[in-house]
Structure formats: structure tokens, C-alpha cells
Amino acid sequence: MKYKIALPAAFFIVAAAASAVWYFDRQAEPTHAAEPAPQPEIPVVAAAVRSKDVPIYLRGVGTVIAYNTDVVRSQIQGQITQITFVEGQSVKAGDLLAQIDPRPYEAQIEQFNANLARDNAHLMNAQANLSRYTQLGDKGYATPQLIETQKAQVAELESAVKADQAQIDEAKVQLSYTRLTSPIPGITGVRQIDIGNIIHPTDPNGLVVVTQVEPISLIFTLPETDLPQIQDQMANGPLKVIAYSQDNKVKLDEGKLLLVNNEIVQATGSIQLKAEFPNTAHRLWPGQLVNVALLIDIRKNGLTIAASAVQQGQNGSYVYVVTPDKTAQVRPVKVAQISQGQALIDDGLKANETVVVDGQYRLQQGSRVKELHGKAATEADMQSAVQEAIP
């Protein structure tokens, strides 16, 4: 009976000892920390830093004005008998626009010619008499008073002849005014009078307005702080000016800067500038509002990136540079200008480095990145190319 009780107790003691040995062996084994999961790659669109000659532009807004504008008015009164132009037609200087009835002025010339012929006849007779009186005076048959009187009559008739000729010349000028011609080359506007109407020199609207658009002028403004730089560059020669549509999508024409106005507009702290454009395609029109780019300098071997790559932080501008091991590195940069989608970098980058242009919102220092090369990257490249094409 004692033997049966002792056997289970011994078995329990052995099992407990084995458990203790197993526990202490486990405690003696070294522990290993769990390895962290690798960072996921963040998809981004990246592009290389380009090195090229970069134009530096000063940008403003301007208004197109006609190079010359002329209201074609009559200098005489008369009835319009003919109109020879079409509204909106291009005309040259001297082209006939309208004809005033010339008959009254032609009749006046005929009258003055008749007066001239009459006075010439009287003058010839007076000169013949003077010649006879002079011969008789030499022989003592004519008194000196008679000769002097005849000389005065000849002089009087000579003056009358000159007056008649002057009247004829004046009448011819008046007759020339019956032809209303364009004083300048340009485009005709809306006709203000019709055939059969009487035109007067005092008519405020005249016959038509002719506007010269080739070449054409442009007045635009820039901040007064740009004045020293503009003056320095103008000393080296004419500066190029480019006109764009209001949405900057259409290049309208290229011209040159003519002058900087002689005073600063103190109310706005700006300067007015005037440029001239050839406008052979007539894409600039008087009164049109356009965007203006004044080429002030060209940066040789300038570094450019897409403007979307530049981010703003508490310490200024920065970009994410993709390192060779495909991680993102924050790099502070100094931006010289951002023009139509392209940023010119003064400091912080080197040519051919790769920067992130899209997808930065998920990045931080050291983030692993995966460059996209599919449709998204192609679209970003195309957008950058379009923006770069418009300076």
C-alpha cells in the first residue's frame, strides 16, 4: 500500500524538475529584436535639372495704341458725289476716299482765268503805250508827267495780273480739297457720311477715321524698382519686347522698346514704357489689352526645373532631390525667377540632378521613392515642355 502511494509522488517530482530545467534554459537563450518592415516606395514623377541659356524677362500689362490716327475731314463745304472706300479696308497714303462736287470750284477757276486774260491784255496795252510815250519823251513831244503816269498804270496792271494768278492758285488748292484722300496708311473705320450729303469743315466726325496699325505701338507699365536695370540694358542697345494674349497662350508679335517715360507714376510706383511692333499680321489691334515680356538679360548656362518642383517651407524654397539610392533628400534652393512654369535656380542644385516634380505631398527626408515612367510622367513632361515654350 505504501509503495502505491509513493510512485505517483515520485513521478510528479520528476515532471516538476524537468519543467524547471526547460524554463531556465529558455530564459538563458538570448532574445532577438523583430526586424522592422521595409519602407514602402512612394511613386513620384521626377525630372532632371537642365542647363541652358535662360532669358530673363520683366513682365507687365499693356494697352495697344495706334501708331497714327487721323480723322479725315473736309477743308471745304460741298456735296459728296462719290465714296471710293469700304469700311475696314486697308488704304495707303494718298488713296482717294471720297469726292466732293468739284463744279463750283472749277467754275471759279474759269472766272479767275478770264480775269487774268483781261488784265494781261490791259497790261500789254499799257506797256505798249509806255514804250511810245518814252520814245516821244526822248524827242520832247511827251511830258515827263505823262510818262510817269503810264509807268504807274503798267505797275498797277502787273500787280493785278499777279493777284489774278494768286486767285487761280488758291482756287486750284480749293479744287484739290474736293478729293478726300487718306493722309496715312492704315485701316478705315465706320463711314460717318453718305453720298449726297453736304460735308462741312466743322463736322466733328468727318468722313471716316483712318488708323495706322502697321507698325503699331504699345504702352505698358513696370514697377519703378526695375528702372535702373532697364536703363543699364538700354545703354547696350534696343531691348526686345514680346506681346502675348491675356491668357499667355498666343504669342502676338515681337518688337523693340522705344522709350521709358520721363516721369514715374507716384500713385502706383510704376513707370510707363513704349514699344513698337511691326504688326505685319495685324494680330495687335488698337485698344487691345495684352501681356508684355521685356527681355532684360540672358543667363548663360542657367539651371532650370519645372516650377512645380519648388516647394515653400518655413526657411524658404526647397526641392526634393532623388539620390542614386532612390531616396528623397530635402535640398534648399535659391530661385531667381519663375516664368511660365519654369524656375531658374541660382543656388542649391547641379546640372543633371533629378528632382521630384509631382508627388511631393507624401515625401519627407529619406523617403524611398519610385520614379514613374508611364502616362503620368509623360503628361508631366508634356506640360513642362508647353510651359517652357512660352517664355
HELIX and SHEET records of a PDB file:
HELIX    1   1 LYS A    2  ALA A   28  1                                  27    
HELIX    2   2 ARG A  103  LYS A  139  1                                  37    
HELIX    3   3 PRO A  144  SER A  176  1                                  33    
HELIX    4   4 GLU A  224  ASP A  226  5                                   3    
HELIX    5   5 LEU A  227  MET A  234  1                                   8    
HELIX    6   6 ALA A  307  ALA A  309  5                                   3    
HELIX    7   7 GLN A  360  ARG A  362  5                                   3    
HELIX    8   8 LYS A  375  ALA A  389  1                                  15    
SHEET    1   A 5 GLN A 311  GLY A 313  0                                        
SHEET    2   A 5 GLY A 316  VAL A 322 -1                                        
SHEET    3   A 5 THR A 354  ASP A 358 -1                                        
SHEET    4   A 5 ILE A  42  ALA A  48 -1                                        
SHEET    5   A 5 VAL A 369  GLU A 371  1                                        
SHEET    1   B 8 SER A  90  VAL A  91  0                                        
SHEET    2   B 8 GLY A 186  THR A 188 -1                                        
SHEET    3   B 8 VAL A 208  PRO A 223 -1                                        
SHEET    4   B 8 ARG A  50  VAL A  72 -1                                        
SHEET    5   B 8 LEU A 289  ALA A 306 -1                                        
SHEET    6   B 8 LYS A 240  TYR A 244 -1                                        
SHEET    7   B 8 LYS A 251  VAL A 265 -1                                        
SHEET    8   B 8 SER A 270  PHE A 277 -1                                        
SHEET    1   C 7 SER A  90  VAL A  91  0                                        
SHEET    2   C 7 GLY A 186  THR A 188 -1                                        
SHEET    3   C 7 VAL A 208  PRO A 223 -1                                        
SHEET    4   C 7 ARG A  50  VAL A  72 -1                                        
SHEET    5   C 7 LEU A 289  ALA A 306 -1                                        
SHEET    6   C 7 GLN A 342  ASP A 347 -1                                        
SHEET    7   C 7 LYS A 334  SER A 339 -1                                        
SHEET    1   D 4 ARG A 179  THR A 181  0                                        
SHEET    2   D 4 LEU A  96  ILE A 100 -1                                        
SHEET    3   D 4 GLY A  78  ILE A  83 -1                                        
SHEET    4   D 4 ILE A 198  ILE A 199 -1                                        
SHEET    1   E 3 GLN A 311  GLY A 313  0                                        
SHEET    2   E 3 GLY A 316  VAL A 322 -1                                        
SHEET    3   E 3 ALA A 328  PRO A 332 -1                                        
END                                                                             
